[in-house]
């Protein structure tokens, strides 16, 4: 187990400084990231609706709203620089600031993946070759399943950031096999040689969209890693997931 400071309750990790203004700055930074995260989830769901159901208006809405996440990302960067310049954080405080910086980057990149899905939806229907929803119910179900897993992981990771909650972070890791399984199913379906009703160009658009969904789930896992970094004081990147989950659960129960 790590020392008392890193294993302290969330309230002790996230606040309680002598300088109340410091707590407010960290809370503001986290608030920006949580706002970004919620917008990414909404963007992803709208982009998938465009891809699966042929709702071009949803795709254009995703493109129109992209700058909102970019501006929030800039706000997060500015707040991070301000905290470092004013407070010169060390130890646990520095770990929090560094983790939030990495988290903000992953959230912003996840938003980029939602935009990629929206663009693929529009490219899929260029020239009116495929108006409306996808002609394959099986494919629609596979993409929706992948969307559900990716969005569930991402939402859980953002909730974990709100309280630096290790249990929620571990739940993100436990969802990874389902995400990868759904991604493999969609990829295998689109790799069929006799896939009727789709041109090679359209299959590429769909594969790109499916891969973007998987990457959103990957960003959720990256965020969960940073939550554990703050809460436990351990850099767990590149660690075997099954062993990691078992070890952290055992340590927390002891």
C-alpha positions in Angstrom: 0.0 0.0 0.0 1.1 3.6 -0.5 1.5 6.1 2.3 -1.3 7.8 4.2 -1.3 10.9 2.0 -1.9 9.1 -1.2 -4.4 6.7 0.3 -6.4 9.5 2.0 -10.1 10.0 1.4 -11.0 11.8 -1.8 -11.9 15.0 0.2 -8.4 15.1 1.6 -6.8 14.6 -1.8 -8.9 17.1 -3.7 -9.1 19.9 -1.1 -8.4 21.1 2.4 -5.5 23.5 1.6 -4.6 26.4 3.9 -5.1 28.7 1.0 -8.8 28.4 0.1 -8.2 30.0 -3.3 -6.1 27.0 -4.2 -9.0 24.6 -3.6 -11.2 26.9 -5.7 -8.8 26.8 -8.6 -8.5 23.0 -8.6 -12.3 22.8 -8.4 -12.7 25.1 -11.4 -10.2 23.1 -13.4 -12.0 19.9 -12.6 -15.3 21.6 -13.5 -14.0 22.5 -16.9 -13.0 18.9 -17.6 -16.3 17.5 -16.4 -18.1 19.9 -18.7 -15.9 18.8 -21.6 -16.6 15.1 -20.8 -20.3 15.6 -20.8 -20.1 17.3 -24.2 -18.0 14.5 -25.6 -20.6 12.0 -24.7 -23.4 14.0 -26.3 -21.2 14.5 -29.4 -20.5 10.8 -29.7 -24.1 9.8 -29.4 -25.2 12.4 -32.0 -22.4 11.2 -34.4 -23.4 7.6 -34.1 -27.0 8.5 -34.7 -25.9 10.2 -37.9 -23.8 7.2 -38.9 -26.4 4.5 -38.2 -29.7 6.3 -38.8 -28.6 8.7 -41.6 -29.4 11.8 -39.6 -27.2 14.3 -41.4 -28.5 17.1 -39.2 -26.9 15.4 -36.3 -23.6 15.1 -38.1 -23.6 18.8 -38.9 -24.5 19.6 -35.3 -21.5 17.6 -34.1 -19.2 19.6 -36.5 -20.8 22.9 -35.4 -20.3 22.2 -31.7 -16.7 20.9 -32.0 -15.2 24.4 -31.2 -17.0 24.4 -27.8 -14.9 21.5 -26.6 -11.7 23.0 -28.2 -12.3 26.3 -26.3 -12.9 24.4 -23.0 -9.6 22.6 -23.6 -7.8 25.9 -24.0 -9.5 27.1 -20.8 -8.2 24.0 -19.0 -4.7 24.6 -20.3 -4.8 28.2 -19.1 -6.1 27.2 -15.7 -3.4 24.6 -15.4 -0.7 27.1 -16.2 -2.2 29.6 -13.7 -2.3 27.0 -10.9 1.4 26.0 -11.5 2.5 29.6 -11.7 0.7 30.8 -8.6 0.9 27.8 -6.3 4.1 26.0 -7.5 2.5 22.7 -6.4 4.5 19.8 -5.0 3.9 16.1 -4.0 0.2 15.2 -4.1 -0.9 18.6 -5.4 1.5 18.4 -8.3 0.2 14.9 -9.0 -3.3 16.2 -9.2 -2.5 19.0 -11.6 -0.4 16.8 -13.9 -3.2 14.2 -13.9 -5.9 16.7 -14.7 -3.7 18.1 -17.6 -3.4 14.6 -19.1 -7.1 13.9 -18.5 -8.0 17.2 -20.3 -5.9 16.1 -23.3 -7.7 12.7 -23.5 -11.1 14.3 -23.2 -10.3 16.7 -26.1 -9.0 13.8 -28.3 -12.1 11.8 -27.6 -14.1 14.8 -28.8 -12.0 14.7 -32.0 -13.0 11.0 -32.5 -16.7 12.0 -32.3 -16.1 14.5 -35.1 -14.4 11.8 -37.1 -17.5 9.6 -36.8 -19.7 12.5 -38.0 -17.4 13.2 -41.0 -17.5 9.5 -41.9 -21.3 9.6 -41.8 -21.4 12.4 -44.3 -18.8 10.8 -46.5 -20.8 7.5 -46.4 -23.8 9.2 -48.1 -22.0 11.4 -50.6 -23.7 11.4 -54.0 -26.9 10.0 -52.5 -25.7 6.4 -52.9 -27.0 5.5 -49.4 -29.8 7.8 -48.3 -31.2 7.3 -44.9 -30.3 4.6 -42.4 -27.9 1.8 -42.9 -29.6 -1.1 -44.9 -28.3 -3.8 -42.6 -30.1 -4.2 -39.2 -27.3 -6.5 -38.1 -24.7 -3.8 -38.7 -26.8 -1.1 -37.0 -27.0 -3.3 -33.9 -23.3 -3.9 -33.9 -22.4 -0.2 -34.1 -25.0 0.7 -31.5 -23.5 -2.0 -29.2 -20.0 -0.6 -29.7 -21.3 2.9 -29.1 -23.0 1.8 -25.8 -19.8 0.3 -24.5 -17.6 3.2 -25.5 -20.0 5.8 -24.1 -20.5 3.8 -20.9 -16.8 3.6 -20.3 -16.3 7.3 -21.1 -19.1 8.4 -18.8 -17.8 6.2 -16.0 -14.3 7.6 -16.4 -15.6 11.2 -16.2 -17.6 10.3 -13.1 -14.4 8.9 -11.6 -12.7 12.2 -12.2 -15.4 14.0 -10.3 -14.4 12.3 -7.1 -11.1 10.6 -8.0 -13.0 7.4 -7.4 -10.9 4.2 -7.8 -13.8 1.9 -7.9 -15.3 3.7 -10.9 -11.9 3.7 -12.5 -11.5 -0.1 -12.0 -15.0 -0.5 -13.5 -13.7 1.2 -16.7 -10.9 -1.4 -16.9 -13.4 -4.2 -16.4 -15.4 -3.0 -19.3 -12.5 -3.1 -21.8 -13.0 -6.7 -22.9 -16.6 -5.9 -23.9 -15.4 -2.9 -25.8 -12.8 -4.9 -27.7 -15.2 -7.7 -28.3 -17.8 -5.4 -29.8 -15.1 -3.7 -31.9 -14.0 -7.1 -33.3 -17.5 -8.1 -34.1 -18.1 -4.9 -36.1 -14.8 -5.2 -37.9 -15.4 -8.9 -38.7 -18.8 -8.1 -40.1 -17.5 -5.3 -42.3 -14.6 -7.6 -43.5 -17.0 -10.0 -45.2 -16.2 -10.4 -48.9 -19.9 -10.8 -49.8 -21.1 -7.7 -47.9 -24.0 -6.6 -50.1 -25.2 -3.1 -50.4 -21.9 -1.4 -49.6 -19.2 0.0 -51.9 -15.5 -0.3 -50.8 -15.5 3.4 -50.0 -18.5 3.0 -47.7 -17.0 0.1 -45.9 -13.9 2.2 -45.2 -16.1 4.9 -43.8 -17.8 2.5 -41.5 -14.6 0.8 -40.4 -13.1 4.3 -39.6 -16.2 5.2 -37.6 -16.1 1.9 -35.7 -12.4 2.4 -34.9 -13.1 5.9 -33.6 -15.6 4.5 -31.2 -13.0 2.0 -29.9 -10.6 4.8 -29.5 -13.1 6.8 -27.4 -13.1 3.7 -25.0 -9.3 3.8 -25.0 -9.4 7.4 -24.0 -11.7 6.5 -21.1 -9.2 3.9 -19.9 -6.4 6.5 -20.1 -8.5 8.8 -17.9 -9.1 6.0 -15.4 -5.4 5.4 -15.2 -4.9 9.0 -14.2 -7.6 8.8 -11.5 -5.7 5.9 -9.9 -2.5 7.8 -10.3 -4.0 10.6 -8.2 -5.7 8.4 -5.7 -3.1 5.7 -5.2 0.1 7.4 -6.1 0.8 4.7 -8.6 1.6 5.0 -12.3 -0.3 1.9 -13.6 0.1 2.5 -17.4 1.2 -0.6 -19.3 0.3 -2.8 -16.4 -1.5 -6.1 -17.0 -5.2 -5.2 -16.4 -6.3 -8.4 -14.7 -3.5 -8.4 -12.3 -3.9 -4.7 -11.7 -7.6 -5.0 -10.9 -7.0 -7.9 -8.5 -4.1 -6.2 -6.8 -5.9 -2.9 -6.2 -9.1 -4.5 -5.0 -7.1 -6.7 -2.6 -5.1 -3.7 -1.3 -8.2 -1.6 -0.8 -10.0 -4.4 1.1 -7.1 -5.0 3.5 
